[in-house]
Amino acid sequence: MALSVAVQMDPIERINIRGDSTFAMLLEARKRGYELQYLELRDLYLRDGRTHGRVSPERVDSLIAAARGRA
């Protein structure tokens, strides 16, 4: 079973991938075969005093490709 990693960060469309440490960790986790999930602040919410987040694993590859296209 692969390790699952979720990262909360600014919208990938707005980050500077050359200097963003969270983006670098996302790429390294992907290289290591981890299951990746990405969410933005707007995807987080509280329910019954517990933190939850709406994640979309399939967003990760398309977001990485979009960010690299801007590099």
Solvent accessible surface area in square Angstrom, and as a share of the most:
residue,aa,sasa,rsa
1,M,244,1.09
2,A,54,0.42
3,L,105,0.52
4,S,58,0.37
5,V,39,0.22
6,A,62,0.48
7,V,16,0.09
8,Q,83,0.37
9,M,12,0.05
10,D,87,0.45
11,P,25,0.16
12,I,0,0.00
13,E,98,0.44
14,R,179,0.65
15,I,19,0.10
16,N,103,0.53
17,I,32,0.16
18,R,192,0.70
19,G,63,0.61
20,D,37,0.19
21,S,80,0.52
22,T,33,0.19
23,F,4,0.02
24,A,56,0.43
25,M,117,0.52
26,L,0,0.00
27,L,46,0.23
28,E,64,0.29
29,A,9,0.07
30,R,98,0.36
31,K,158,0.67
32,R,156,0.57
33,G,49,0.47
34,Y,66,0.25
35,E,83,0.37
36,L,15,0.07
37,Q,29,0.13
38,Y,0,0.00
39,L,10,0.05
40,E,9,0.04
41,L,129,0.64
42,R,183,0.67
43,D,17,0.09
44,L,64,0.32
45,Y,69,0.26
46,L,131,0.65
47,R,132,0.48
48,D,138,0.71
49,G,71,0.69
50,R,171,0.63
51,T,96,0.56
52,H,57,0.25
53,G,33,0.31
54,R,136,0.50
55,V,58,0.33
56,S,22,0.14
57,P,63,0.40
58,E,133,0.59
59,R,63,0.23
60,V,4,0.02
61,D,81,0.42
62,S,72,0.46
63,L,23,0.11
64,I,2,0.01
65,A,65,0.50
66,A,51,0.40
67,A,0,0.00
68,R,127,0.46
69,G,68,0.65
70,R,113,0.41
71,A,69,0.53
